Amino acid sequence: QKMVLLAGRLGNRIMAGKWRGREKAIAAGCRRLLYLPDRGYFLVHRLAGEQDLFKQEKEILAVGGNAEAIRAGLMTPAEIARFLSVLEERRRRYQLRTVSFTLLPPYPEGFFPHPLLRSPWSYQNGGEWDWIGGRLVSALYRSGFRYKAEKFLREIAVKNLAEMNIFEWSDRGGGGQGASFYAGAAGVL
């Protein structure tokens, strides 16, 4: 989309048309390979030839990946509404305080060999990252879902105000983690 815009601003309509065609092809491929209409969300990735893993992956809602799908215009308003209802149901089920959690549900204990990822609801295996929540808020504002965006932003702000900090990430219990100098979440929010 940005390459189309750049080519257009440079007055190169032929190049803008080529990039527009590429954008449409990528969007169609993403929808064909990654969108799960029966579940109402996008997979974050898909591994070829791994049917058992694919079955497990289809159950995991990746909040950040779906925020990016919304930002890229890959979801219709009806699909965004459906995604939000699935997201809210999972938040209730797992009793999560914000929409900033990476994976709902996370991979099971020991799925990843790396110690930071080994436990569910920790680090990138289901941890809470406000820059992910912030990206979803931004995507919802841009897509016309202002009230939902404001609700989610308020939840994130209330959490950060109570913690007297914007942490890099938190576990499910709310324990702030990560580098004290991390500014990514603050910048996105």
NORJO-V86194 format. One record per residue. RES is the residue in three letters. SS is DSSP state (@ for helix, = for strand, . for the rest). OMEGA is omega in degrees with one decimal (none if undefined). D_LAST is the distance of its C-alpha to the last C-alpha in whole Angstrom. Layout:
# NORJO-V86194
RES;SS;OMEGA;D_LAST
RES;SS;OMEGA;D_LAST
This chain:
# NORJO-V86194
GLN;.;-179.5;23
LYS;@;177.5;22
MET;@;174.4;26
VAL;@;179.5;28
LEU;@;179.9;26
LEU;@;180.0;27
ALA;@;177.8;30
GLY;@;179.0;31
ARG;@;177.1;30
LEU;.;178.2;32
GLY;.;-178.0;35
ASN;.;-177.7;35
ARG;@;179.4;36
ILE;@;179.6;38
MET;@;177.1;35
ALA;@;178.2;32
GLY;@;177.2;34
LYS;@;179.8;34
TRP;@;177.1;31
ARG;@;176.9;30
GLY;@;178.6;33
ARG;@;177.7;31
GLU;@;-179.2;28
LYS;@;179.1;30
ALA;@;179.2;32
ILE;@;178.7;29
ALA;@;179.4;27
ALA;@;177.8;30
GLY;@;177.3;31
CYS;@;-180.0;27
ARG;@;-177.8;28
ARG;@;-173.5;32
LEU;@;-170.2;31
LEU;@;-177.5;28
TYR;=;179.3;27
LEU;=;-175.7;29
PRO;.;179.1;30
ASP;.;179.2;31
ARG;.;176.2;28
GLY;.;178.1;26
TYR;=;178.3;23
PHE;=;165.9;23
LEU;.;176.8;25
VAL;.;176.1;22
HIS;.;179.3;26
ARG;.;179.8;29
LEU;.;179.7;32
ALA;.;172.2;36
GLY;.;-178.0;38
GLU;.;-174.5;37
GLN;@;179.1;38
ASP;@;178.7;37
LEU;@;178.7;34
PHE;@;178.0;33
LYS;@;178.1;34
GLN;@;-177.6;31
GLU;@;-178.9;29
LYS;.;-179.6;29
GLU;.;-174.5;28
ILE;.;175.8;25
LEU;=;178.0;22
ALA;=;-173.5;19
VAL;@;-177.8;16
GLY;@;179.0;14
GLY;@;178.6;17
ASN;@;173.1;18
ALA;@;179.0;14
GLU;@;176.0;15
ALA;@;177.1;19
ILE;@;-179.4;17
ARG;@;-179.1;16
ALA;.;179.4;19
GLY;.;-178.0;21
LEU;.;-179.5;23
MET;.;173.3;23
THR;.;175.0;24
PRO;@;178.2;23
ALA;@;178.2;26
GLU;@;176.2;24
ILE;@;178.3;21
ALA;@;178.0;22
ARG;@;176.7;24
PHE;@;-179.5;21
LEU;@;177.8;19
SER;@;176.1;23
VAL;@;178.6;23
LEU;@;-179.7;20
GLU;@;177.9;20
GLU;@;179.5;24
ARG;@;176.1;23
ARG;@;177.9;20
ARG;@;-177.7;23
ARG;@;-176.6;26
TYR;@;177.4;24
GLN;.;-177.2;22
LEU;.;-174.2;19
ARG;.;179.1;16
THR;.;176.2;13
VAL;.;-171.7;13
SER;.;-178.3;11
PHE;=;-171.2;15
THR;.;-172.9;16
LEU;=;-179.2;20
LEU;=;-2.9;21
PRO;.;174.7;24
PRO;.;174.1;24
TYR;.;-176.7;27
PRO;.;177.3;30
GLU;.;176.6;31
GLY;.;-179.9;32
PHE;.;178.5;31
PHE;.;178.6;30
PRO;.;-177.6;32
HIS;.;-176.6;29
PRO;@;180.0;29
LEU;@;-176.2;25
LEU;@;-172.0;25
ARG;@;-175.9;28
SER;.;174.3;27
PRO;.;178.9;25
TRP;.;-179.5;22
SER;=;178.1;21
TYR;.;-177.5;19
GLN;.;176.5;19
ASN;=;176.9;22
GLY;=;177.8;20
GLY;.;-177.8;17
GLU;=;-178.0;14
TRP;.;-175.2;11
ASP;@;175.4;8
TRP;@;174.0;7
ILE;@;176.1;9
GLY;@;179.2;8
GLY;@;177.8;5
ARG;@;176.7;8
LEU;@;177.9;10
VAL;@;179.7;9
SER;@;179.9;9
ALA;@;-179.7;12
LEU;@;175.5;13
TYR;@;-177.6;13
ARG;@;-175.9;15
SER;.;176.9;17
GLY;.;179.7;18
PHE;.;-172.1;17
ARG;@;-175.4;15
TYR;@;176.3;16
LYS;@;179.9;15
ALA;@;-179.8;12
GLU;@;177.0;12
LYS;@;-178.9;13
PHE;@;179.4;11
LEU;@;177.3;8
ARG;@;179.6;11
GLU;@;179.3;12
ILE;@;-179.8;9
ALA;@;178.9;9
VAL;@;179.1;12
LYS;@;-178.2;13
ASN;@;178.0;11
LEU;@;179.4;13
ALA;@;-179.0;16
GLU;@;-179.3;15
MET;.;-178.2;15
ASN;.;167.3;13
ILE;.;-177.1;10
PHE;.;175.4;12
GLU;.;177.6;12
TRP;=;177.7;14
SER;=;172.5;16
ASP;.;-175.6;19
ARG;.;-179.8;20
GLY;.;176.8;21
GLY;.;179.4;18
GLY;.;-179.9;19
GLY;=;-175.8;17
GLN;=;170.1;18
GLY;.;-176.1;17
ALA;.;179.9;17
SER;.;-178.7;17
PHE;.;-177.3;16
TYR;.;-176.7;13
ALA;.;-176.5;10
GLY;@;179.8;9
ALA;@;179.4;6
ALA;@;-179.9;5
GLY;@;-179.9;6
VAL;@;-179.4;4
LEU;.;none;0
